Each structure stands twice: as structure tokens, then as C-alpha cells.
Amino acid sequence: MESENDQNVEYFKRPHLIWYVLIIPSMTYLGILAYMPDVIPFDYLGPLGMLSKYLYLNHRIVPIVILWMALATHLFEAIYVVKTANSLSINVKCRSRWFVQTLMLGYPSTRLMNKYYASHHKKN
């Protein structure tokens, strides 16, 4: 059994700000398109509005499926990152940060943890 002292590596890294700017609003927009499409001003959003309106009028299930698949993927990635961090003896505080960040961003966060994992295992 591991003691708390065995989990003392403090490692947390954030992806570039652009990932936050792209992914979080996109997921939010997708959620609104899936469940509250009446509040979206389709006519003012150019090609995105045209595509969104088309999906809303003709394929209502598509944004819902995409949203839930993306959320599930982010959740599984977050669990994977926490397990990887645990195997690297990263402390609980940093593992919690990794979980929340990966839940929000998905792959950009997972990629950073995979790079750290790979570099850690090359040294050993």
C-alpha cells in the first residue's frame, strides 16, 4: 500500500490558451444547439449559423449525439489522465487539476500528460 509520501511529485501543465478559447465555447455552443436552439441567432452567425440551422431543422439528434459523445470522451480521457498521473506518483492536488482540465479540454490536456509519461519512462 502506498503512503501519502509516495505520491509527492508536483507536476501540472496547462495547454496553450488557444485550446481554452476554442474548446470551451465550442462545447457550450454545441450544448445550446442541442438543448436550447431557440436562443441561437442563426442568421447572424454566417456559415456556422447556416449549418446549425440546418441541423436544428433537419437532424435534431445529431448535435445531441455529438455533445454526449464529446462529453463521454472527455470524461474517459480525464479518468485515463488521473490513472496515468497516479502511476507517476503525482500528488492528489495536481491529479485533481489534471482531471478538471482534461474534463474541460480533452485531448490537449491528455497529450501533455502522455508527453510527460513518455519522458518519465525514457529516463528509467
Stockholm file with secondary structure:
# STOCKHOLM 1.0

chainA/1-124         MESENDQNVEYFKRPHLIWYVLIIPSMTYLGILAYMPDVIPFDYLGPLGMLSKYLYLNHRIVPIVILWMALATHLFEAIYVVKTANSLSINVKCRSRWFVQTLMLGYPSTRLMNKYYASHHKKN
#=GR chainA/1-124 SS CCCGGGSCBCCCCCCCHHHHHHHHHHHHHHHHHHHCGGGCCGGGSHHHHHHHHHHHHHCTHHHHHHHHHHHHHHHHHHHHHHHHHHHTTBCHHHHHHHHHHHHHHCHHHHHHHHHHHHHHHHHC
#=GC SS_cons         CCCGGGSCBCCCCCCCHHHHHHHHHHHHHHHHHHHCGGGCCGGGSHHHHHHHHHHHHHCTHHHHHHHHHHHHHHHHHHHHHHHHHHHTTBCHHHHHHHHHHHHHHCHHHHHHHHHHHHHHHHHC
//
